[in-house]
Amino acid sequence: MADTRYAIYFSPEPESRLWLFGSRWLGRDSVNGDDLKRLKVKDLSEKRVAEITKQAAHYGFHATLKPPFRLSKGHDLGMLDEALEAFAAAREPFTIPGLELAELDGFIALRPAKKCKALDKLAADCVKEFDHFRKAPGKKELEKRLKADLTDKQKKMLEKWGYPYVLDEYRFHMTLSERLKGKERKAVMAELEPHAKKIAGKKVKVLDITLFKQNGPDEPFEMVKCYAFNRLPKTRWPRQKKK
């Protein structure tokens, strides 16, 4: 499909505390596409929670390593799959010291409590190593991106890599909301804090990367395949939808 997009993500181990927290807050299992029973919160209606998590749920609970892209001419999914297998097999697992609930440009997200060089390197390598698979964005798409309040450096990143927040502009984050105004953002963070405490500060193992796919602009992103580092056993694949 011409409008199919792919993305390379860090996705937590399904059924881990981290995955359950993020996926149940967003109300969606991005591994198999199922809706999930949401976390209970006191002072927010279910309708409002659905509104402020709609876009994040569309992308699935994840952290971006290589932003969404369409395949360039002469490349197909089989070639991308083969390249991802080789890339992952040559990498060593590592650990993120811990995550914390944070505000990022008005969004609520989980972010590393401390800088993690291995994480930044993984993202940078994904951006560079797989860039020949990326079809250059069209004029309209670039113009839309340029409407954002970007620095000169971010504009150069956009022109070169198709996305402004990569390499030394990269900030690992697992998005939990849309951009919220101060008062509501603080209220939502207060609601999330007791749940986030169960995973905050816990070490997070990075054992693999995942390929996600979007079949069209209105379709959600779903997991295609998991690529284990250093030939570790492949412990997870997309599960079948419940009937």
N, C-alpha and C positions, 0 to 999 in steps of 0.2 A: 504493500500500500504506500502510495506516494507521500501521504501525510503522517506516516508512522514515525514516532520519535522513540529514541532509546536514551537511557541515562545510566550512569554507573554510580551506585550508591553504597554507602555503608548502611546495612540493615541489621538490627539486633537479632540475636538468636531467637526464633519464635518460641513463645512460652516462657522466655526469661522475664524477670521482673521489669526490666527496662522496656522490653517489647510490649508486655501487658499494660504497663502504665501508659505509654504513648498511644498504642493502638486502641485501647479502651477509651481514652480521652477523646481521640478523633472519631471513635465509633466505627472503625473500619479495619479489617484484616487485609493488608496489601499483599500478603503472600497468596491468598486464594480469592480475594475479592468479597468475602462475606462481611455483612454488617455485624457489629459487635455491641453487646450491652455496654452502655457508657458508664464511666465512673460517676458515682453519686456526689453531687455538690449541693451545698445548702442554699446559697443565695442567688443562683442563676437558673433560669428556666431552661428546660431541655431545648426549647426552640432557640434561645439565644446562644446556647453552647453550640448547637448545630450551625448557626449562622457564623460564629467567629472561628469555627474550625473547618468550614466548608472547603476552602482552598487547600489547606494543609492535608485534609483527608483525601482530596483529589490526587495529590502527589504520593500519599502514603507516608507512614512514619519512617523517617530515614534521615541521613545526612548526605548531601550531595558531594560526590567526588569529581565526576565529569558531568557538567550540566546537560540537560536534554538536547539532543541533536538528531537530525535526519541523516540517513546514510548518503555519503557522497557517491557520485557516479563511479561504477566499476567495483563497488563494494557491496557485499550482501551479509545477511545475518550469520551465515556459516563462516565467513571470513572473520567477522567480529568475534564469534564464539571461539574460534581457534586462537586468535590473538589474546583474548582474555584468559584462556586456559594457560598459555605460555607465560603471560605476565604474572598471573597468580602463582604458578608453580615456582617461579624464580624469587618470590618474596618470602620474608620471614614474618611470622605472627608477632604482634606486639600488644602492649596494654596502654589504654588511656587511664591515667591516674584516678580520674573521677569526673563526674559531670555535676553541674549545678543548674538550678532554675535561674534564668536571667532574662533581661530585656535587651533586645537587639534591634535598634532603629524602630522602636515602637511595637515590634513583635515580641511574643513570649516564646522562649526556646530553651532547650537544654544545651549547655555549652561546657567545654572542658574547664574544670576548676583551675587547672594550670596549663601552661603552654605545653604542647606535645609535638616535638619536632618530627617524630616518626609519622604522625598523622598528617602534618602539613606536607611532608615529603610524598606520602602516598597520594594525596590529592593532586599535588603538582605533577607527579609522574603520570597519573591518570589523564590529566588534561593534555599533557604533551604527547604521551605515547599513543593515544588513540585519536589524535586530532586529524590524521589523514582519513579517518572514517567519517568525519563531520562535514556535511554539506554546508557551504557558506550561507549565512542568512540572506534573505532577500532584502531589497531596499526598504520595503515597508516595515519589515521586522526590525531592521537596524534603526530606522527613524523612531519607531515606538520605544525602543530601548534608550535612545538618545534623549528622549523627553524627560527621563529621570534625572535627578540632580546628581550628575556624575562629575568626578574630578577629571582633570586632564589625563591622569594616569589610568583611571578606569575606562575612559573613552578609548585609549590606546589598547587596553586589554580587550575591550569589546571588538575593536576592529581586527585584532590579531587572532583572538581565541573564540570570538562569538559570544562572550559573556564578560561582564566587567569585574566580577568578584572572584578572580582566580589568582593563582601563584601567591605573591606577597600581599594581595588584596583579599585572599581567602580567609574566611572565618567559619570554622566548623560549627554547625548548629543543627539541631533537630527541632524543627518548627512545630509549635503547639497552637498558634493562633494567627489571625490576621493582624494587621497593624491596628492597635487600639489606643485611644486617648488615655491620658495619664490616670484619671480617676478610675475608669473601668479596668485598665490594665493592672493597677494595683489590687483591685478587688478580685480579679481573676487569679492573679498570682497568689493571693492569700488563700483562695480556694484550693489551688493546686499544691501549695506548700506541704500540707500533711501527707499527700500522696507521693510527692517528689522526694520527701525525706527518706522514704524506703529504699530509694536507689541512689540518692545524692551521695557523693563521696565514695561510692563503690567502684572498684576497678572494673573497666570494661575491656574485655578481650577483643582484639581485632584479628580474626582468624581467616577472614575472607572478604570478598567484594561481591556485589550482586548486580546483575543486569536487569533493569526494569524496562518495560515497553508501554507505550501509549498508542493505541490504534487510530486515534483522531483527536482533534482539539477538545471535544466534549467528553472524551472517554477518560476514565481514571488510569493512573499508572499501576501496573501489576508486575510482580516478580516473574522473570523469565527463567533465570538460572543463577545458582550460587557457585562461585569459583574459590575453592579453598587454597590458602597459601601453602607453599612448600610441600605440595602433594599430600596435605592432610586429608583424612577421610572426608568425603562429602556428606555432611550430616543433615543437610536440609535441601529440599526441593519444593517447588510449589505443590501444596496439597490439593486434593480434589475438592471442588465445591460440594457443600452439603446438599443432599437432595431432600 
